[in-house]
Amino acid sequence: MDRIAQIKSFLESSPADSFLLHALALEYVKASNDAAARETFERLLAADPNYVGSYYHLGKTLERLGERAAASAAYEKGMEVARQLRDMHAYNELQAAHEDL
């Protein structure tokens, strides 16, 4: 069983598990399926907006899809959440990605 199928099977019993959704989205990134990665990151962040690490990966995915404005918005939202959570490491990574955009 490949990793995507394995994670999907875990999600059947825990469909709102943020860790599993993040892992699934990253597997889609590895498989060069940015459309599925975007959908999964967006699903995750809609359900758990404080899962701050996903904003960076969503932004990078949107960049690869050529959606610079959406990527910028993802980084900005992630910086806002990171600031609220006092996660300066995540904030700095998101800020650097935003500036590189």
RAUR-V88507 format. One record per backbone hydrogen bond with DSSP energy under -1.0 kcal/mol. NH is the residue of the N-H (numbers start at 1). CO is the residue of the C=O. Records with the same first field share a line. If there is no record, write none. Layout:
NH = CO, CO
This chain:
6 = 2
7 = 3
8 = 4
9 = 5
10 = 6
11 = 7
12 = 8
14 = 10
17 = 14
21 = 17
22 = 18
23 = 19
24 = 20
25 = 21
26 = 22
27 = 23
28 = 24
29 = 25
30 = 26
31 = 27
32 = 29
33 = 28
37 = 33
38 = 34
39 = 35
40 = 36
41 = 37
42 = 38
43 = 39
44 = 40
45 = 41
46 = 42
47 = 43
48 = 44
51 = 48
52 = 50
54 = 51
55 = 52
57 = 53
58 = 54
59 = 55
60 = 56
61 = 57
62 = 58
63 = 59
64 = 60
65 = 61
66 = 63
67 = 62
68 = 66
71 = 67
72 = 68
73 = 69
74 = 70
75 = 71
76 = 72
77 = 73
78 = 74
79 = 75
80 = 76
81 = 77
82 = 78
83 = 79
84 = 80
85 = 81
87 = 82
88 = 86
91 = 87
92 = 88
93 = 89
94 = 90
95 = 91
96 = 92
97 = 93
98 = 94
99 = 95
100 = 96
101 = 97
